[in-house]
Amino acid sequence: MTLLETLGYLRSPTFIRPDQLQRLPANELVFALRLAHQKCQTFGSKRATGQFQGAYVLQREANSPATPVVYLVQVDSDAAARRVHQFVWNQNQTPFLIVESPSTVRVYPGFSFNRDTDRPLCEVAHGAAGFLKQLSAFRAESIDDGSLWKVWAHAVDPSQRVDEALLRDLRVLDQRLQHHDGMDRTASHALIGKFVYLKYLRHRGILSDKKLAKWEIDPDHLFTDRVTLRAFQKVNEELQDWLNGSVFSLGDGAALKPTANQLKLVASVFAGDSPVGMKGLQKSLFSRYDFSDIPIETLSCVYEQFLHDAKEEDGSSRGKTLGAPCSADLPRVSSARMVVADLAQIGVSPVTSTVSCVSICEMLRRTCLGELD
């Protein structure tokens, strides 16, 4: 008996397989599930690719809005399970993830991820005594009748979601730049915003190795602690020229002239280190954030909230801003082309003297429409 059969998912109309996305309304969730199907195929070996089995959702009727509760993924090795967990955490869609390998079934919290230790909520070997009992809370009937939450509600910690974690890192980085490295607020926000933008373009394949080579820019001189002011300024110039000035510029003054230490600090954080206090950096072997997986509206919302919080701290808050850094505040969108219009509809707009992640939405929109070479 397969795991899908054991959990009762195959008999449930609310278990959505990759070939059943038509049972959902065209929205962000459909895009997320399609991406999960594509991405999980890369989490394997030459022998066997990973396989996204589907998502168990809460849905009143077919074609009505749905909320994912569990993703189910098959992988060919235990090592691939961690990569799947990181991807799902970045997607910020589901509170639980079940990963099945040939030897083990692991249940992970979808809204938290520890990049240094792999800690599933439970781990059960195939054929082990108590196999069914340990997974009973994730059976279809347990999800439908709410029993799941009686057992595992404590594992859903909103403070560990990718948007909250990224917002915390941005805040600490901003404090470091201003209070320890002597950068003024406007310059700090512009520098951080620029790296959000550059990292997004890099992860989305827009700032590819080929494109940077054409501009004679070494990627290591932008995206690692080997960053240089020359490469940083040059990529800004090239982007402005490439896009005919349609995206934001860092502006004049200190924003374009960070010190070597300031630039290295920001590049290191975006390469995967976490700022600790006013002096330290927590080193990591890889970045837990992948901007190609984080939904664009979540990323935009995080940055808008970061700017809003910073303004409130110095008493200069003005204009309409978002109340919370989460995708729930945004309309569900079915494609990148709709992002700008939907953001404008709820009042998200560029913030004076800083750079807004809405510019990223516009960049993605133009790319999808084929306006860029």
RODO-2510 file (C-alpha; in nm, 4 decimals, decimal comma):
residues 373
     n   res          X          Y          Z
     1     m     0,0000     0,0000     0,0000
     2     t     0,1368     0,3420    -0,0954
     3     l     0,1614     0,6331     0,1483
     4     l    -0,1150     0,8136    -0,0428
     5     e    -0,3430     0,5178     0,0164
     6     t    -0,2357     0,4783     0,3791
     7     l    -0,3226     0,8409     0,4541
     8     g    -0,6511     0,8195     0,2653
     9     y    -0,5569     1,0977     0,0270
    10     l    -0,6382     0,9146    -0,2946
    11     r    -1,0041     0,8834    -0,1934
    12     s    -1,0372     1,2496    -0,0964
    13     p    -1,1639     1,5143    -0,3411
    14     t    -0,9538     1,7751    -0,1577
    15     f    -0,6201     1,6105    -0,2332
    16     i    -0,4991     1,7976    -0,5409
    17     r    -0,2472     1,6200    -0,7619
    18     p    -0,0367     1,8130    -1,0163
    19     d    -0,2660     1,6958    -1,2987
    20     q    -0,5781     1,8174    -1,1155
    21     l    -0,5063     2,1883    -1,0836
    22     q    -0,8215     2,2641    -1,2826
    23     r    -1,0112     2,1814    -0,9622
    24     l    -0,8793     2,5070    -0,8172
    25     p    -0,9603     2,8643    -0,9210
    26     a    -0,6825     3,0327    -1,1180
    27     n    -0,4830     3,2038    -0,8443
    28     e    -0,1528     3,2141    -0,6596
    29     l    -0,1985     2,8643    -0,5162
    30     v    -0,2207     2,7101    -0,8620
    31     f     0,1027     2,8820    -0,9560
    32     a     0,2650     2,7612    -0,6321
    33     l     0,1585     2,3997    -0,6878
    34     r     0,2779     2,4069    -1,0463
    35     l     0,6130     2,5438    -0,9309
    36     a     0,6328     2,2754    -0,6609
    37     h     0,5768     2,0073    -0,9249
    38     q     0,8552     2,1490    -1,1421
    39     k     1,0999     2,2255    -0,8633
    40     c     1,0705     1,8914    -0,6838
    41     q     1,1895     1,7189    -0,9983
    42     t     1,5274     1,8849    -0,9409
    43     f     1,5583     1,7394    -0,5893
    44     g     1,6819     1,3992    -0,6903
    45     s     1,9604     1,2203    -0,8704
    46     k     2,0262     1,1048    -1,2236
    47     r     1,8666     0,7791    -1,1176
    48     a     1,5374     0,9222    -0,9984
    49     t     1,4000     1,2721    -0,9656
    50     g     1,1887     1,3974    -0,6801
    51     q     0,8135     1,3920    -0,7277
    52     f     0,5539     1,6321    -0,5944
    53     q     0,2572     1,4051    -0,5178
    54     g     0,0134     1,6843    -0,4441
    55     a    -0,1397     1,9008    -0,1733
    56     y    -0,4180     1,8277     0,0735
    57     v    -0,6328     2,1392     0,0921
    58     l    -0,9317     2,2753     0,2785
    59     q    -1,1971     2,3552     0,0181
    60     r    -1,5754     2,3814     0,0470
    61     e    -1,6469     2,2854    -0,3126
    62     a    -1,4674     2,2328    -0,6412
    63     n    -1,3285     2,5495    -0,8020
    64     s    -1,3709     2,7479    -0,4800
    65     p    -1,0734     2,9059    -0,2973
    66     a    -0,8598     2,6503    -0,1155
    67     t    -0,6087     2,6577     0,1686
    68     p    -0,3229     2,4061     0,1578
    69     v    -0,2587     2,2065     0,4753
    70     v    -0,0104     1,9390     0,3674
    71     y     0,2301     1,8956     0,0767
    72     l     0,3370     1,5383    -0,0020
    73     v     0,6684     1,4832    -0,1838
    74     q     0,8641     1,1720    -0,2766
    75     v     1,2454     1,1831    -0,2980
    76     d     1,5089     0,9203    -0,3686
    77     s     1,7354     0,9989    -0,0738
    78     d     1,7247     1,1312     0,2806
    79     a     1,9558     1,4193     0,1820
    80     a     1,7011     1,5504    -0,0694
    81     a     1,4378     1,5830     0,2053
    82     r     1,6170     1,8862     0,3501
    83     r     1,6251     2,0608     0,0130
    84     v     1,2532     2,0057    -0,0299
    85     h     1,1908     2,1475     0,3176
    86     q     1,3854     2,4646     0,2382
    87     f     1,1910     2,5110    -0,0855
    88     v     0,8536     2,4688     0,0858
    89     w     0,9518     2,7124     0,3625
    90     n     1,0464     2,9720     0,0995
    91     q     0,7149     2,9192    -0,0795
    92     n     0,5307     3,0150     0,2398
    93     q     0,2164     2,8232     0,1443
    94     t     0,1566     2,5205     0,3653
    95     p     0,1941     2,4535     0,7397
    96     f     0,2977     2,0888     0,6949
    97     l     0,5190     1,8925     0,4589
    98     i     0,5454     1,5146     0,4325
    99     v     0,8569     1,3859     0,2573
   100     e     0,8813     1,0184     0,1726
   101     s     1,2163     0,8580     0,0896
   102     p     1,2769     0,4867     0,0246
   103     s     1,3587     0,4279     0,3917
   104     t     1,1795     0,7009     0,5892
   105     v     0,8747     0,9240     0,6088
   106     r     0,9395     1,2662     0,7606
   107     v     0,6893     1,5325     0,8596
   108     y     0,8260     1,8889     0,8575
   109     p     0,6799     2,2210     0,9670
   110     g     0,6190     2,4092     0,6432
   111     f     0,6374     2,7489     0,8123
   112     s     0,9738     2,7031     0,9853
   113     f     1,3163     2,5951     0,8663
   114     n     1,6443     2,5597     1,0528
   115     r     1,9294     2,5876     0,8071
   116     d     2,1861     2,4395     1,0451
   117     t     2,0018     2,1313     1,1719
   118     d     1,7443     1,9132     1,0073
   119     r     1,4559     1,8748     1,2529
   120     p     1,1387     1,7066     1,1285
   121     l     0,8385     1,7031     1,3580
   122     c     0,8377     1,3263     1,3354
   123     e     1,0375     1,0644     1,1491
   124     v     0,9132     0,7129     1,0881
   125     a     1,0931     0,4263     0,9152
   126     h     0,8897     0,2305     0,6634
   127     g     0,7555    -0,0840     0,8249
   128     a     0,8358     0,0308     1,1778
   129     a     0,6057    -0,0567     1,4627
   130     g     0,3581     0,2238     1,5176
   131     f     0,4021     0,3594     1,1635
   132     l     0,0314     0,4263     1,1152
   133     k    -0,0170     0,5631     1,4649
   134     q     0,2603     0,8215     1,4341
   135     l     0,1134     0,9508     1,1081
   136     s    -0,2511     0,9229     1,2104
   137     a    -0,2933     1,2987     1,2651
   138     f    -0,2144     1,3528     0,8976
   139     r    -0,4746     1,1124     0,7650
   140     a    -0,7451     1,2659     0,5476
   141     e    -1,0190     1,2242     0,8083
   142     s    -0,7991     1,3813     1,0805
   143     i    -0,7447     1,6879     0,8642
   144     d    -1,1121     1,7142     0,7751
   145     d    -1,2406     1,6841     1,1327
   146     g    -0,9747     1,9105     1,2835
   147     s    -0,7945     1,6408     1,4833
   148     l    -0,4675     1,7422     1,3169
   149     w    -0,4676     2,0750     1,4971
   150     k    -0,5236     1,9209     1,8379
   151     v    -0,1972     1,7325     1,7974
   152     w     0,0225     1,9653     1,5918
   153     a    -0,1110     2,3223     1,6278
   154     h     0,1924     2,4062     1,8445
   155     a     0,4192     2,3330     1,5469
   156     v     0,2730     2,6169     1,3384
   157     d     0,4707     2,9197     1,4543
   158     p     0,3942     3,2328     1,2460
   159     s     0,7088     3,4041     1,3771
   160     q     0,9223     3,1481     1,1917
   161     r     0,7643     3,2001     0,8500
   162     v     0,9926     3,3154     0,5713
   163     d     0,8413     3,6649     0,5607
   164     e     0,8913     3,7174     0,9352
   165     a     1,2451     3,5765     0,9277
   166     l     1,3468     3,7946     0,6337
   167     l     1,1918     4,1005     0,7958
   168     r     1,3901     4,0369     1,1153
   169     d     1,7159     4,0046     0,9236
   170     l     1,6471     4,3266     0,7316
   171     r     1,5734     4,5137     1,0542
   172     v     1,8916     4,3948     1,2255
   173     l     2,0950     4,4711     0,9149
   174     d     1,9472     4,8211     0,8999
   175     q     2,0318     4,8798     1,2672
   176     r     2,3856     4,7607     1,2097
   177     l     2,4366     4,9909     0,9136
   178     q     2,2942     5,2936     1,0923
   179     h     2,4078     5,2580     1,4525
   180     h     2,7373     5,0749     1,4162
   181     d     2,8608     5,1603     1,0676
   182     g     2,7400     5,5210     1,0660
   183     m     2,5179     5,5101     0,7568
   184     d     2,2191     5,7447     0,7457
   185     r     1,8686     5,6004     0,7279
   186     t     1,7969     5,6866     0,3639
   187     a     2,1248     5,5425     0,2419
   188     s     2,0812     5,2284     0,4517
   189     h     1,7339     5,1626     0,3145
   190     a     1,8467     5,2278    -0,0419
   191     l     2,1432     4,9925    -0,0090
   192     i     1,9324     4,7140     0,1436
   193     g     1,6608     4,7673    -0,1176
   194     k     1,9136     4,7485    -0,3940
   195     f     2,0394     4,4114    -0,2716
   196     v     1,6838     4,2790    -0,2382
   197     y     1,6388     4,3772    -0,6015
   198     l     1,9736     4,2368    -0,7210
   199     k     1,9242     3,9096    -0,5362
   200     y     1,5772     3,8749    -0,6843
   201     l     1,7085     3,9308    -1,0377
   202     r     1,9889     3,6822    -0,9719
   203     h     1,7671     3,4063    -0,8376
   204     r     1,5137     3,4562    -1,1169
   205     g     1,7873     3,4087    -1,3766
   206     i     1,7623     3,7656    -1,5096
   207     l     2,1096     3,8595    -1,3848
   208     s     2,2589     3,5408    -1,5279
   209     d     2,6277     3,4562    -1,5521
   210     k     2,5997     3,5231    -1,9248
   211     k     2,4502     3,8682    -1,8723
   212     l     2,7091     3,9628    -1,6091
   213     a     2,9936     3,8331    -1,8272
   214     k     2,8675     4,0551    -2,1083
   215     w     2,8974     4,3474    -1,8680
   216     e     3,2391     4,2248    -1,7502
   217     i     3,1188     4,1765    -1,3939
   218     d     3,2308     3,8836    -1,1791
   219     p     2,9262     3,7427    -0,9943
   220     d     3,1437     3,6886    -0,6844
   221     h     3,2079     4,0629    -0,6782
   222     l     2,8339     4,1211    -0,6312
   223     f     2,6924     3,8276    -0,4390
   224     t     2,9625     3,7171    -0,1934
   225     d     3,1829     3,8755     0,0730
   226     r     3,4255     3,9506    -0,2126
   227     v     3,1894     4,2252    -0,3283
   228     t     3,3514     4,5383    -0,4736
   229     l     3,2219     4,8929    -0,5057
   230     r     3,3239     4,8939    -0,8719
   231     a     3,1071     4,5908    -0,9562
   232     f     2,8206     4,7252    -0,7466
   233     q     2,8160     5,0620    -0,9222
   234     k     2,8673     4,9092    -1,2655
   235     v     2,5716     4,6721    -1,2385
   236     n     2,3528     4,9668    -1,1349
   237     e     2,4666     5,1619    -1,4424
   238     e     2,4178     4,8655    -1,6746
   239     l     2,0695     4,7917    -1,5422
   240     q     1,9627     5,1517    -1,5890
   241     d     2,0919     5,1488    -1,9449
   242     w     1,9440     4,8045    -2,0232
   243     l     1,6012     4,8973    -1,8931
   244     n     1,6074     5,2551    -2,0237
   245     g     1,5936     5,4015    -1,6755
   246     s     1,2614     5,2309    -1,5990
   247     v     1,3774     5,0780    -1,2717
   248     f     1,4944     5,2506    -0,9591
   249     s     1,8370     5,3970    -0,9129
   250     l     2,0130     5,4246    -0,5833
   251     g     2,0282     5,7967    -0,6258
   252     d     2,3086     6,0341    -0,5309
   253     g     2,5336     6,0703    -0,2308
   254     a     2,6084     5,8053     0,0290
   255     a     2,3643     5,5540    -0,1186
   256     l     2,5952     5,4931    -0,4132
   257     k     2,9103     5,5211    -0,2040
   258     p     2,8968     5,2746     0,0829
   259     t     3,2237     5,1892     0,2510
   260     a     3,3907     4,8579     0,1759
   261     n     3,2805     4,7237     0,5158
   262     q     2,9190     4,8345     0,4685
   263     l     2,9031     4,6766     0,1254
   264     k     3,0636     4,3550     0,2484
   265     l     2,8209     4,3338     0,5421
   266     v     2,5137     4,3642     0,3203
   267     a     2,6468     4,1250     0,0551
   268     s     2,7361     3,8694     0,3235
   269     v     2,3871     3,8814     0,4742
   270     f     2,2256     3,8343     0,1341
   271     a     2,4701     3,5495     0,0638
   272     g     2,3339     3,3621     0,3633
   273     d     2,4862     3,4994     0,6829
   274     s     2,2574     3,6368     0,9520
   275     p     2,3446     3,9566     1,1388
   276     v     2,3829     3,8987     1,5129
   277     g     2,3776     4,2073     1,7337
   278     m     2,5896     4,5036     1,6382
   279     k     2,9094     4,3194     1,5501
   280     g     2,8609     3,9518     1,4730
   281     l     2,7571     3,7455     1,1737
   282     q     2,6218     3,3941     1,2004
   283     k     2,7931     3,2022     0,9231
   284     s     2,6045     2,9483     0,7171
   285     l     2,7045     2,7079     0,4421
   286     f     2,4181     2,8270     0,2227
   287     s     2,1481     3,0898     0,2129
   288     r     1,8114     2,9839     0,3461
   289     y     1,6364     3,2442     0,1325
   290     d     1,5702     3,1718    -0,2337
   291     f     1,4025     3,4655    -0,4028
   292     s     1,3024     3,2485    -0,6980
   293     d     1,0718     3,0568    -0,4622
   294     i     0,9460     3,3353    -0,2326
   295     p     0,6208     3,4694    -0,3854
   296     i     0,6718     3,8148    -0,5333
   297     e     0,3835     3,9622    -0,3357
   298     t     0,5337     3,8262    -0,0123
   299     l     0,8706     3,9794    -0,0967
   300     s     0,7154     4,3148    -0,1809
   301     c     0,5058     4,3070     0,1346
   302     v     0,8101     4,2324     0,3518
   303     y     1,0050     4,5265     0,2132
   304     e     0,7129     4,7662     0,2408
   305     q     0,6685     4,6616     0,6048
   306     f     1,0408     4,7062     0,6661
   307     l     1,0193     5,0656     0,5418
   308     h     0,7014     5,1254     0,7412
   309     d     0,8573     5,0001     1,0656
   310     a     1,1681     5,2081     1,0148
   311     k     0,9601     5,5219     0,9628
   312     e     0,7579     5,4559     1,2755
   313     e     1,0782     5,4214     1,4793
   314     d     1,1947     5,7701     1,3890
   315     g     0,8439     5,9215     1,3997
   316     s     0,8264     6,0047     1,0303
   317     s     0,5582     5,7576     0,9274
   318     r     0,3283     5,8983     0,6638
   319     g     0,1249     5,7749     0,3745
   320     k    -0,0505     5,4430     0,3378
   321     t     0,1492     5,1349     0,4211
   322     l     0,0766     4,7700     0,4827
   323     g    -0,0230     4,6530     0,8260
   324     a     0,1458     4,3114     0,8157
   325     p     0,4236     4,1486     0,6160
   326     c     0,2309     3,8523     0,4869
   327     s     0,0772     3,7418     0,1612
   328     a    -0,2656     3,7165     0,3261
   329     d    -0,2996     4,0954     0,2909
   330     l    -0,2723     4,0717    -0,0852
   331     p    -0,5270     3,9616    -0,3417
   332     r    -0,4488     3,6208    -0,4875
   333     v    -0,2994     3,6646    -0,8332
   334     s    -0,2760     3,4171    -1,1156
   335     s     0,0271     3,5577    -1,2936
   336     a     0,3090     3,8048    -1,2547
   337     r     0,1390     4,0394    -1,5008
   338     m    -0,1356     4,1113    -1,2459
   339     v     0,0932     4,1897    -0,9515
   340     v     0,1378     4,5617    -1,0129
   341     a    -0,2325     4,6262    -1,0619
   342     d    -0,3260     4,4266    -0,7533
   343     l    -0,0653     4,6005    -0,5383
   344     a    -0,1896     4,9392    -0,6521
   345     q    -0,5447     4,8351    -0,5722
   346     i    -0,4623     4,7926    -0,2024
   347     g    -0,2565     5,1099    -0,1851
   348     v     0,1025     4,9805    -0,2034
   349     s     0,3191     5,2376    -0,3770
   350     p     0,6857     5,3383    -0,3915
   351     v     0,8052     5,5212    -0,0809
   352     t     0,9668     5,8616    -0,1239
   353     s     1,3488     5,8685    -0,0839
   354     t     1,3673     5,4893    -0,0802
   355     v     1,3365     5,2089    -0,3255
   356     s     1,0213     4,9999    -0,3326
   357     c     0,9955     4,6334    -0,4095
   358     v     0,7025     4,7227    -0,6303
   359     s     0,9749     4,8019    -0,8822
   360     i     1,0589     4,4324    -0,8706
   361     c     0,6998     4,3518    -0,9621
   362     e     0,7248     4,5839    -1,2592
   363     m     1,0515     4,4228    -1,3623
   364     l     0,8937     4,0776    -1,3507
   365     r     0,5879     4,2003    -1,5375
   366     r     0,8005     4,3442    -1,8174
   367     t     1,0029     4,0244    -1,8362
   368     c     0,6902     3,8074    -1,8625
   369     l     0,5496     4,0307    -2,1326
   370     g     0,8675     3,9883    -2,3341
   371     e     0,9655     4,3533    -2,3243
   372     l     1,3247     4,2756    -2,2260
   373     d     1,5929     4,1292    -2,4478
***
